[in-house]
Amino acid sequence: MSGNGDPNVGSSQNSSNNDPTASQLLSTLAPVALYAVIWLVLFIFLRSRFLRYYQPRTFLSNVPDYFRTRPLDKGIFGSLKDFFRRSDEDILRKHSLDGYLLIRLLKMATITCVVGFCITAPVLFPVNATGGGGQTQLNVVNYSNVKNNQFRYFAHAGCAWLFFGFVIYMITRESIFYINLRQAYLMSPNQTQRIHSRTVLFTSVPENLLNRDKLAAMLGVGVKRIWIPTDTKELEDAVEERDKVALKLEGAENKVIKTANVNKFKANKKGHVDEADGGESGNQIDRWIPRKKQPHHRTGFLGLIGSKVETIPWCRSELEKVIPKVEKMQDEAFEGKGKRLSSVFVEFETMNEAQAAFQSVTHHLPLHMSPRFIGVKPKEVIWSNLRIKWWERVVRRLGANFAVTALIIFWSIPVAFVGAISNVQALTGISAFKWLNFLNDIPPVVLGVVNGLLPSILLAVLMALLPMFLRYMAKVSGDPSQSAIELTTQNYYFAFQVVQVFLVATIGSAASSSVVQIIKNPSSVTSLLSQQIPKASNFYLSYIILQGLGVVAGTLVSITGLVVAFALAKILDTTPRKMYKRWSTLGSMGMGTVYPIYTNLLVIAPLVLAFAAIGLALFWLAYKYEFLFVMDVGADAKGLFYPRALQHLFVGLYIAELCLVGLFAIQLGHPGAIGPFIMMIIAVIFTALYNISLNSAISPLLQYHPKDLELLDSEEDGQPLLHNGEGNLGGPEYDSAPGASTSAKNGALETEKEGGNLSPQASTTKPAKKPNFFSKFLRPDIHANHKYMRSILPKTQTDSPNTFPESFAYLHPSVKSRGVSLWVPHDPIGISRHEIRETDQVRARIDKQLPKLAPITEVLNPHPDQQITDVESFWKHVSLIMFDSGAIMNENGKITGIQELGMAPIDDPEPDW
């Protein structure tokens, strides 16, 4: 989607005539519009036939009921009407806060562009058209057409004041909206009942404080649990080895079952079956598969060298060795043995106490026990970054920033190399490239592939590697969670988009179209660029709508993904586990590389507002469908991408204002330019001061919870929302005052029975007058307040029962890894049942080697009076088990039943802590 991946980027640089006509614009858009129509028709046709790929969130069993989206009405017109009738808030209730806010960003950007067009077009079009600059075609309404009458620049400066002021208001309005929404979201019961909402991650903790007693004493009586991660590298390797052997065994078992059943079916057709040898006896495998053709592998490097062994017996023997080894190492990790890492997770009784610890200065030295993070989900933790010391974090951050800066500056070099390949034959005429003369002997067909297809492939590879590299740099810099990595990536990718997609394309286009004149008369560079830079915006007339039509249609259909999924499923999905994983796993979106694309489009938007509005509106509708019906939730940043995107919009304002300052400065030798120049200087100063003031006002509210909202929620509900998920604040004073609590709850219940508002006093007040559109738009602090935000949030969600105790939430995944579960299909001749019995015998031998459970209550808990009663029940699981339920293999060797599964027998997901 980025500009660098679009073949049209920089196309204006190669044009000697920068005066586009309306017919040229239409001729560019017509084929793309036709392409989009074809893809949309294909999407409408495929959507109802391939539900798994176009509507999975409506029926997949692993999507919780409270997140499942109601299918669209049947019929083309019925489904369109139903889709447009659904509000954007449905994404908030059915997907995520981050998804909802991306949709809101696109909606806000569309509205901003429409208003901007209404402000600028009626004034600037006639002013520029009559400017006397001698421009033609679409350039006649461009800034470059104003000549010898610089007083007309007052119109540009005045429109800039109005439009930029509206953008600043929209940023402020959306910041207020976001703060109210985020606070209501984080204080809702769905969040406060989660362990992660009450847990603070302290990084760069000094060694002398890596002690539970010291931490509990320092952080106060509100501490509930403390997790101090230890170095588990050896355990991770052992678990990886165990799982690798287990999957190899499972693959071999599935292969044996399929081969034996297919061979028997072929023998049945030929009438060569002796029924006396039927049933579930152990000789079925040897009968239908010769010993030499049963699964074998080499034990050396990548299975290419080493002794050749039978896979199934070897894997069972290896599991008998590695499973007891893993269990022993897990027990040692539970006991706290091993080197302690310089990070700790501290869970508090209430969100209030967690917030107090999060906001406090916990160490007298700078960069110690910081940065702190709250609300980090266990599944998002980057465990390898928890060991980083404070000084190492500084070095890593500086190194990562330097590497990304160098990449942004020098990115044009590999792109230029790829572009040169498209015209590589022309280089053969240069003496320095005589070694390329062999290209003249290449057949025209092959040369056409080199010139045409190869550059496109290389550019696509480059653009695919870029987000991966930026995320890797964010991880290298020391970010401790997936959401933190995405937030850092958002900054990196936005900088790349602004510099490479916007500035380089714009300035490069202007410079290339004037290079001959500049060489002849270097002193004219400023005046020439002042004429050519406004013309460079013509490229974006088509670019934005091309993105909107082409990319949106391709995103919805995703025909490549559909074809590849079917092809790969036929080739790779040979076991029930692989088939179930492909069927049940939904794709997610890396928000860190999505938000910058559209904030960058809004940076460009003042140049081509009408076209930007159309393109952004199309993206708005496409992502609305994707979030409601297709995409899963990725890294959960609790909406923090949105305020960062709003701050990035200030970059667009600075660029636009400074461009106008420069353009007016070039004309200062003419009368009438000094006034607009001063106006834009004032605009730049005002924008900077307002940006600083806004950041100072809202920054604390982006991370911290205001205490007055607890009182407000208490008045409305009869009990505070900042509780520990059990209906109280966790302190004894609340337990010893049942009268006040009960009366408040009864008041709320009585109000609900009467059909009134949540507040007990609401029944005595007159209903408020319904606000009009302008009132709601101009006063988000009143009409989009905390109470309103609570009303649009999803109701209380009930998680599925799980066997994981809360005390295991922030243990390393290798420490709480369960025993091995194997999954094979049930087959007609009973081999699966025989293999299950063989596996049970292996498990019996393994269980004899397992040590007894270690007493770990006091290890996980800093307070002796808080007992953990569910630790032992957690470990009452089998070390090795095989299932053949949920998948059936027919006589042809095909596995069925996967798509009808509610939950696979191997599924044991952790709760959303």
MOHU-V584870 format. One record per backbone hydrogen bond with DSSP energy under -1.0 kcal/mol. CO is the residue of the C=O (numbers start at 0). NH is the residue of the N-H. Records with the same first field share a line. If there is no record, write none. Layout:
BEGIN
CO: NH + NH
END
This chain:
BEGIN
2: 5
5: 8
7: 10
9: 12
10: 13
11: 14
19: 137
20: 24
21: 25
22: 26
23: 27
24: 28
25: 29
28: 32
29: 33
30: 34
31: 35
32: 36
33: 37
34: 38
35: 39
36: 40
37: 41
38: 42
39: 43
40: 44
41: 45
42: 46
45: 48 + 49
49: 53
50: 54
54: 57
55: 58 + 59
56: 68
59: 62
63: 66
74: 78
75: 79
76: 80
77: 81
78: 82
79: 83
80: 84
86: 89
87: 90
88: 92
89: 93
90: 94
95: 99
96: 100
97: 101
98: 102
99: 103
100: 104
101: 105
102: 106
103: 107
104: 108
105: 109
106: 110
107: 111
108: 112
109: 113
110: 114
111: 115
112: 116
113: 117
114: 118
115: 119
116: 120
119: 123
120: 124
122: 126
123: 127
124: 128
125: 129
127: 130
130: 146
135: 138
136: 139
137: 140
138: 141
141: 144
142: 145
144: 132
148: 151
149: 152
150: 153
151: 154
152: 156
153: 157
154: 158
155: 159
156: 160
157: 161
158: 162
159: 163
160: 164
161: 165
162: 166
163: 167
164: 168
165: 169
166: 170
167: 171
168: 172
169: 173
170: 174
171: 175
172: 176
173: 177
174: 178
175: 179
176: 180
177: 181
178: 182
179: 183
180: 184
181: 185
182: 186
184: 187
187: 190 + 191
188: 192
190: 193
194: 197
195: 198 + 374
197: 347
198: 374
199: 345
200: 372
201: 343
203: 368
205: 208
206: 209
208: 210
210: 214
211: 215
212: 216
213: 217
214: 218
215: 219
219: 222
221: 348
224: 346
226: 344
228: 340
231: 235
232: 236
233: 237
234: 238
235: 239
236: 240
237: 241
238: 242
239: 243
240: 244
241: 245
242: 246
243: 247
244: 248
245: 249
246: 250
247: 251
248: 252
249: 253
250: 254
251: 255
252: 256
253: 257
254: 258
255: 259
256: 260
257: 261
258: 262
259: 263
260: 264
261: 265
262: 266
263: 267
264: 268
265: 269
266: 271
273: 276
274: 277
280: 283
282: 286
283: 287
284: 288
289: 292
290: 293
294: 310
296: 308
299: 302
300: 303
304: 299
306: 298
308: 296
309: 313
310: 314
311: 315
312: 316
313: 317
314: 318
315: 319
317: 321
318: 322
320: 324
321: 325
322: 326
323: 327
324: 328
325: 329
326: 330
327: 331
328: 332
329: 333
330: 334
331: 336
332: 335
338: 230
341: 204
343: 201
344: 226
345: 199
346: 223 + 224
349: 353
350: 354
351: 355
352: 356
353: 357
354: 358
364: 367
370: 202
372: 200
376: 379
377: 380
379: 481
380: 382
381: 384
382: 385
388: 392
389: 393
390: 394
391: 395
392: 396
393: 397
394: 398
395: 399
396: 400
397: 401
398: 402
399: 403
400: 404
401: 405
402: 406
403: 407
404: 408
405: 409
409: 412
410: 414
411: 415
412: 416
413: 417
414: 418
415: 419
416: 420
419: 422
420: 423
422: 425
423: 426
424: 427
425: 428
426: 429
429: 432
430: 433
432: 435
433: 436
435: 438
436: 439
437: 440
438: 441
442: 446
443: 447
444: 448
445: 449
446: 450
447: 451
448: 452 + 453
452: 456
453: 457
454: 458
455: 459
456: 460
457: 461
458: 462
459: 463
460: 464
461: 465
464: 468
465: 469
466: 470
467: 471
468: 472
469: 473
470: 474
471: 475
472: 476
473: 478
474: 477
479: 381
480: 484
481: 485
482: 486
483: 487
484: 488
485: 489
486: 490
487: 491
488: 492
489: 493
490: 494
491: 495
492: 496
493: 497
494: 498
495: 499
496: 500 + 501
497: 502
498: 503
501: 505
502: 506
503: 507
504: 508
505: 509
506: 510
507: 511
508: 512
510: 513
513: 517
514: 518
515: 519
516: 520
520: 523
521: 524
523: 527
524: 528
525: 529
526: 530
527: 531
528: 532
531: 535
533: 536
534: 537
535: 538
538: 542
539: 543
541: 545
542: 546
543: 547
544: 548
545: 549
546: 550
548: 552
549: 553
550: 554
551: 555
552: 556
553: 557
557: 561
558: 562
559: 563
560: 564
561: 565
562: 566
563: 567
564: 568
565: 569
566: 570
567: 571
571: 573
574: 578
575: 579
576: 580
577: 581
578: 582
579: 583
580: 584
586: 631
588: 590
589: 592
590: 593 + 594
593: 597
594: 598
595: 599
596: 600
597: 601
598: 602
599: 603
600: 604
603: 606
604: 607
607: 611
608: 612
609: 613
610: 614
611: 615
612: 616
613: 617
614: 618
615: 619
616: 620
617: 621
618: 622
619: 623
620: 624
621: 625
622: 626
623: 627
624: 628
625: 629 + 630
628: 56
636: 639
638: 641
639: 643
640: 644
641: 645
642: 646
643: 647
644: 648
647: 651
648: 652
649: 653
650: 654
651: 655
652: 656
653: 657
654: 658
655: 659
656: 660
657: 661
658: 662
659: 663
660: 664
661: 665
664: 667
666: 669
669: 672
672: 676
673: 677
674: 678
675: 679
676: 680
677: 681
678: 682
679: 683
680: 684
681: 685
682: 686
683: 687
684: 688
685: 689
686: 690
687: 691
688: 692
689: 693
690: 694
691: 695
692: 696
693: 697
694: 698
698: 701
699: 703
707: 711
708: 712
709: 713
710: 714
711: 715
712: 716
713: 717
720: 722
727: 723
731: 735
736: 740
737: 741
738: 742
739: 743
740: 744
741: 745
742: 746
743: 747
744: 748
745: 749
746: 750
747: 751
748: 752
749: 753
750: 755
751: 754
758: 761
760: 763
761: 764
771: 775
772: 776
773: 777
774: 778
778: 781 + 782
779: 783
784: 788
785: 789
786: 790
787: 791
804: 807
805: 808
807: 810
811: 814 + 815
819: 880
821: 882
825: 888
826: 829
829: 833
830: 834
831: 835
832: 836
833: 837
834: 838
835: 839
836: 840
837: 841
838: 842
839: 843
840: 844
841: 845
842: 846
843: 847
845: 848
853: 855
855: 859
856: 860
859: 225
862: 865
869: 873
870: 874
874: 876
878: 819
880: 821
882: 823
886: 825
887: 895
889: 892
893: 889
895: 887
897: 900
903: 906
910: 912
912: 194 + 195
END
